Amino acid sequence: MNALRHGLAAKTSATAVNIASTDDVDGMYQRLRQIEIESVKAFNEVHNLSTSEDLDGLHTAVRRIAALERYSHRFHSKLKRDVF
């Protein structure tokens, strides 16, 4: 659900059966890269908001970072389980 909310959901779900192709593995690494890019954007937003007085915006940005981290950890675990 977090992936859908943050625009990081896969176009198709990858299972252990169809991971064998190189394109799927490359796609998974591309998604991890996309998560990293979104995390950097969120960290920059937190940095910019930390000097302002918009605490609601800061709280939202920090929650987004936490959601991206959780999604990244889950996805990395899935990648390790399915590929390695």
Secondary structure as UniProt FT lines:
FT   HELIX           2..5
FT   TURN            6..7
FT   TURN            16..20
FT   HELIX           22..50
FT   HELIX           55..83
//
